[in-house]
Amino acid sequence: MTRIELKNANKSYGTRQVLANINLAVQEGEFVSIVGASGSGKTTLLKMAAGMIQPDSGAALSNGEALNGFPHRASIVFQNYSLLPWLSSLENVILAVESGFPEWTATRHQEQAERYLQMVGLGKAMAKRPSQLSGGMRQRVAIARAFAVEPEILFLDEPFGALDALTRQTLQQELAQLCQLRKPAATALMITNSVDEAILLSDRILTLGRNGNRGESPAATLSDGVDVPFPRPRPADLMTGSEDAVRIRARLTGFLSSGVRRRAPVSHLQSVSVPLEA
Amino acid sequence: MNLLKNFALSLVGATLVVGLWALVSTTISKDLPSPIKTWTESKVYILQPFDKRGEMDQGILRMAAYSLYRVAKGFLLAILIGTPLGFLLGNSLLLSKMFDPVIQILRPISPLAWLPLGLILFRQSEPAALFTIALCSMWPTVINTMQGVRSIPQDYLNVATVLRLSPWRRFTKVLLPATLPYMFTGYRLSLGLAWLVIVAAEMLTGTPGVGGFLWQEYNSLIYSHILLCILTIGLVGFALDRLMGIAETRLRAA
C-alpha cells in the first residue's frame, strides 16, 4: 500500500515556483530519503506530503485517499526539536501519547512515555525541561515523542541537522534501531542535506534540485530514486567499509551538483557541497 | 554585599530628596509642611495604622486597605475583560484591524474623564469607581496578550497541528502557556495603572480610602496629611509592582 504519495504536486510562494511536478510514492515499510541543498524546497515538500500545507495543484495522498491535515497514526521529528519549553521531557511525550491514544488511562499514558524515554537513554532526565537539556538530548526527547505514539508513518524533517557530528552519528543509529522495533516497520520519509545520512538509513534516495528533466525551470524537481540495497540497520562505518556505498554516494553527489554547476557561479558550489561526516 | 551597597545608595538618594523637601518647606513655600512637622502630625495614623476613629479618620493602612480592595475589584474586572479580548484580537487579524484604532483612541483617556460618565451610567460612586479603574487599566492587558498570541513561535503551533490537538487542548496546552509571560507583563502594567486611577476615583467620589482621605484633608487644610497620603500611595504602588515583578520572573524562569 502506498502510505505517502504526492501526485503532480506544484507549490509556489507568491510568484516564485518552489516545487514543480513532484511525484513521490513511498510504500508501506519503506524508508525513503530526499536529499537536497538548503533552500531547495525540501521542507515544503515534506510538509506537503504530511498534509501540513496544501499543494497549489496536484494532490497529497495517503493509502490512496487525499490528505486532510496531518494524518492519523503519524509522527514528525523537526530539525529544531519543537518541544514545548514549559513542559518537562516526560510531559512533552505524554502530551503526544494522550493525543495518539485518547482511550488509554493516564497511568498507561505515563508508562508508555516513560518506556520510550528510557529507550532513548533519558530515563534520568524525564523531569527536566528542554532548556536544561543539550541539543542531542532534546532531539532524543523529540524522537521518543515521535515513536511513543507507535506511528505507522514517520516524517523526519532534517532530524539531525542541528546536531554536532558525533551526536548525529549516535542518534542516527538509535533512530535506525527504533525503526526496526516495530513490525511491520513504520513507513518513513526523511529529508536531509547529508548524502551519507541518507545512505545509512534509507531504502531509496531521491534528490531534489533545480536540475534534471525540467532543464531551465527555476523550481526544484525530484530526481529518479537510487536504491540502497544493504540490509537495515547498517553499521556506522558503512561509508568506509563498502565500495557500493561509496559508488552510490558518488552518483547522488553527481545528481546534486550537476544542476547547480550549470546555473550558479562556482562560489555558490560550496554552500551546497554535501557534508562528509559519519 | 552588592545588595547592601545598593540599599545604602538608595538610602542616600532618599535622604537627599527629604533634605530638598525640608529646604523647600523652610525657604520657598512656607505652606509646605516640613518632614518633621509631617511626622508629628501624621504619626497617630502611622503608629496606629488600623484604628478607626471615624468614617474619614482612620489609620493609614486601614485606608490603604480600602483602596487596595477597590483596586483589586477593578483590576480583576479589567483582566477578566482584557485577557479574552486580547486573545480574540491576537487570533483574528480582521478583529484587530477593526478595533485597534478604537483601542488606541480609548487608551490615553484620563480617569478624570471616565468617572463622570461612570456616575451617569451607574448613579452610585462605587460601581462608577470600578468602571473607571477597569476601563483605564485594561489596555496594557489587552495589548500585551494580543502581542503574546501573535508572537507564539510557529514551532509550538506545528506541535499542536501534528498532535492533532482539539481546539480546547490546543488553547490550554499550547496557546495559553506560550502567552502567559506576555499576559503577566500586561497584568503588571495594568495593576500599576489601576493603582494610579484609584486616587482620582476616590477624590471625585469621596469614598474612604487613601485618595478620599487625601482630598478631605486638603479641604480641611491639614497639608501634612496630604504628604502622608502621597508617600503611602507611592510605597504601596512600589510594593505592588515588586510583587508582580517577582511573580513575573518566576513565570519566565519556569
Interface residues (C-beta under 8 A of the other chain):
Chain A: A50 M52 G69 F70 H72 A74 S75 I76 F78 N80 S82 L83 L84 W86 L95 A96 S99 G100
Chain B: D155 Y156 N158 V159 T161 V162 L163 R164 L165 R169 K173 V174 P177 A178 L180 A254
